[in-house]
């Protein structure tokens, strides 16, 4: 609105407005008295409580300690040659998104069993022993502990006993876990040992009943059968060779094997040889003189009588030696005269003996081959059963040995369920008291006083404020 307008009314200055507001809102003198008395009561109470807190509350000293949990897992592998393998892997306790070992340890530190043990170790009353304040540092594996005491030495002493009690509780939990696991593993080991004993007993019983000790023995029998078949083939060749040689000699000498053997027997007797020599000389002389003398001549008659007597002696001697008939002895008596024929007869006899030996050996080989071949199906079935029993025993032994190795490796990591905890900061000796703090107490009292004054100020100015906010009310 323009200032030349007759209805123009200038806006008063702000100091004038404040004065008007205070003048119109100023209460009566009695109202001052009521507000001052009412306001003095809470202010007095605040400062009396503050002064009493500073004067009466005993001094408190806080000892601090920081624990850290290394979060790495461990792993191990044990290889047992020809037996088996055991592998153990312990994952980090912090790998789970649902479980936190720091939270578990926080609850364990403030548990009743740890606090009672700490109080007992500190020589204090269990009910009067304070519970430590536990703070977990975000994004770390740190656990910060704070415990109060009437003096710095008492606070540190209490913290040390809490530390010892906490580690003792951890040791008890780890030992209980190890004992429980070992008991379960012992039951499992006993079951596996029974399986090994049963498999070994079955194998030994089968070996005792069949005589088949190992698969190498079965392979040796199969290899022996093959060797006998090869020897049988070689022996057939030798039989054919010796038989052919003997037959060829007999054909060349025009004599049979029995005849050659008879001639060799007669030739071997010295008496028969002498008689045969004299008989040959007599026959020769008789033949020589027969060309000039007649059969009635006395010399011819003497030679004829001598020839007859020698022939009879030869027949008797040969029959006694060989058991052959008289005519056979006379028929083969000339065969033993020549040394050349004698060597041929000897060769013929040796070849015949070799032939007979080869035939006997061939017959024995064929008998053994037939016997082993007849047992081949049985041996195959036994070898199959033996292989199964050996495999069962090896598997049982491997599982048993692996279980033993795994039991030992599990004992090597006692921190699998309860991670290792280390002391990052040892229990501290407080340098100053933690409570009561005069600065904090005075600051609190001042803050409370300001809030009381501000409240009464609002109560004092409530009517002007209401008229200003609600002009039509």
Buried (B, 14 or more C-beta within 10 A) or exposed (E): EEEEEEEEEEEEEEEEEEEEBEEEBEEEEEEEEEBEEEBEEBBEEBBEBBEEBBEEEEBBBBBBBBBBBEBEBBEBEBEBEEBBBBEBEBEEBBEEEEEBBBEBBBEBBBBEEBBBBBBBBBEBEEEEBBBBBBBBEEEEBBBBBBBBBEBBEBBBBBBBBBBBBBBBBBEEEBEEBBEEBBEEBEEBBEEBBEBBEEBBEBBEEBBEEBEBBEEEBBEEBBEEBEEBBEBBEBBBEBBEBBBEBBBEBBEEBEBEBEBBBBBBBBBEBEEBBEBBEBBBEBBEBBEEBBEEBEEEEEEBEEBBEBBEEBBEBBBEBBBEBBEBEBEBBBEBBEBBBEEEBBEBBEBBBBBBBBBBBBBEBBEEBBEBBEEBEEEEEEBEEBBEBBEEBBEBBBBBBBBBBBBBBBBEBBEEBBBBBBBBBEEBEBBBBBEEBBBBBEEEBBEBBEEBBEEBEEEBEEEBBEEBEEBEEEEEE
